[in-house]
Amino acid sequence: MAATSFFGDLLQTISDRGRDLISFGRGDIAAKASAPELVKLCEDLISRRGEASGVALARLILDRYASFAKPERLAFLRLIAQEFDADHAAVDAAIASYRADPTRARLGRLHEAAEPRSQELIRRLNLARDGTRALVRMREDLMDLRAALRAEEGADADLIDAADSLDCDFEHLFASWFNRGFLVLRHIDWTTPAHILEKIIRYEAVHEIQGWDDLRRRIEPSDRRCFAFFHPALVDEPLIFVEVALTGGIAAAIAPILANERDLLPMRAATTAVFYSISNCQRGLAGVTFGNFLIKQVVEDLAREIPSLKTFVTLSPVPGFARWLDRERRADASQGLTKEDIEALRLLERSDWQSDKATCEAVRKAMLPAAAAYFLRAKNDRGRPLDPVARFHLGNGARLERLNFLGDTSPKGVKQSYGLMVNYLYDLSAIEKNHETYANLGTVAASGTVSRELRANLPPPRAVALADA
């Protein structure tokens, strides 16, 4: 933290001195600039050679951008997307030069010419103190702009393409700035500063934290753990965090883990680490991978800290299952359900289906084979499982271990998956093999227990396009 503070103070000193070097009252101009005028200052920024004045101007631009109302911020981003593309004439010239003499030096000049000017602008803005934090927030606005353009009737296709390209620039640079080498893993416990704990409560995306008492139950007991990744440029902002329950076996339901009253498990009895919630915290860093590094490092750290732990699993939601199941029930030729299953699953339309034992058992017998088909046969148009959580864990090298009927009976759990939850097993000896076969062949690593649930003689699988797929 001290090194980060020193670096920040150094940038501030440079910025303060640079303000005195910005001539013609640009500081006053930036403080009052409209979106088009701020774009002109961005042109000035990327044409400057002086580092001190550039850092100062970058800070002034970011300050003015932050002062804009949302419509002005989106207008600014529209202009940046349109006006900060690559110089196409320079690209054509570099291509011709390389074709005439395909040397490595000319290839380098072609690469330089092809880079959009927006990438250099983002780099220059990042030099300002807290520039990275400001740019992460700016990308959130860009994501809103892209969504608005797609929803706009008769939207300009070229503008949509330009906004998408600008978003790719942000993602490309963030992937470098937030790579694993810069990330710091921190154990979150009851001694963690309150302002960070408040953010853990706010950012929890899987199982809502019901205030401070609930948070304390999740992080203070000796059989509970929470870990988060941080970055030096966002010192007090978690990037992603995972909550862990230490148990005596693989958990099949979330309610016992989150229960207000429960017996504390002695550490000598802990054999299993259950990762029951993983939450990304920074919307502006969408597309930048953190979770795979987080889980693997936490597995290694826990195995070293608690030698009795032999099993590392998740207890995961299945956010797309209910929608897929409802569609399959209505389909003329379901790829995951037999006629008997479809008939049995009509019981889901009863509001009390969970409370009647016979009804519940009939639903279970039809739902688990359907769930096996959902994970093992249903694919998106890229040949990957429909479920985003499945893609994440399988891509990390985990194995689909178990299907848990009524694992989450909360209103959210019933709505998104009719209560279904699953366990993904992180077997350290098989992670790399599972990852390779999934990445290269799209093969879903699954236990025999899951595979045996799959019905025989189902129609051939088909690719499905879903909004969350």
HELIX and SHEET records of a PDB file:
HELIX    1   1 ALA A    2  LEU A   21  1                                  20    
HELIX    2   2 ARG A   26  LYS A   32  1                                   7    
HELIX    3   3 ALA A   35  SER A   47  1                                  13    
HELIX    4   4 GLU A   51  SER A   67  1                                  17    
HELIX    5   5 LYS A   70  GLU A   83  1                                  14    
HELIX    6   6 HIS A   88  ALA A  100  1                                  13    
HELIX    7   7 ARG A  104  ALA A  114  1                                  11    
HELIX    8   8 ARG A  117  ASN A  126  1                                  10    
HELIX    9   9 GLY A  131  ALA A  151  1                                  21    
HELIX   10  10 ALA A  157  TRP A  177  1                                  21    
HELIX   11  11 ARG A  180  PHE A  182  5                                   3    
HELIX   12  12 ALA A  194  TYR A  203  1                                  10    
HELIX   13  13 GLY A  211  ILE A  219  1                                   9    
HELIX   14  14 ALA A  255  LEU A  258  1                                   4    
HELIX   15  15 MET A  267  ALA A  269  5                                   3    
HELIX   16  16 ARG A  283  LEU A  285  5                                   3    
HELIX   17  17 GLY A  291  GLU A  305  1                                  15    
HELIX   18  18 PHE A  321  ARG A  330  1                                  10    
HELIX   19  19 LYS A  339  LEU A  345  1                                   7    
HELIX   20  20 ARG A  346  GLU A  349  5                                   4    
HELIX   21  21 LYS A  357  LEU A  376  1                                  20    
HELIX   22  22 PRO A  388  ASN A  396  1                                   9    
HELIX   23  23 PRO A  411  SER A  417  1                                   7    
HELIX   24  24 ILE A  431  LEU A  441  1                                  11    
HELIX   25  25 GLY A  448  SER A  451  1                                   4    
SHEET    1   A 5 VAL A 184  HIS A 187  0                                        
SHEET    2   A 5 ARG A 224  PHE A 230 -1                                        
SHEET    3   A 5 ILE A 240  THR A 247 -1                                        
SHEET    4   A 5 THR A 272  ASN A 280 -1                                        
SHEET    5   A 5 THR A 311  THR A 314  1                                        
SHEET    1   B 3 SER A 316  PRO A 317  0                                        
SHEET    2   B 3 MET A 421  LEU A 425 -1                                        
SHEET    3   B 3 ARG A 399  ASN A 404 -1                                        
END                                                                             
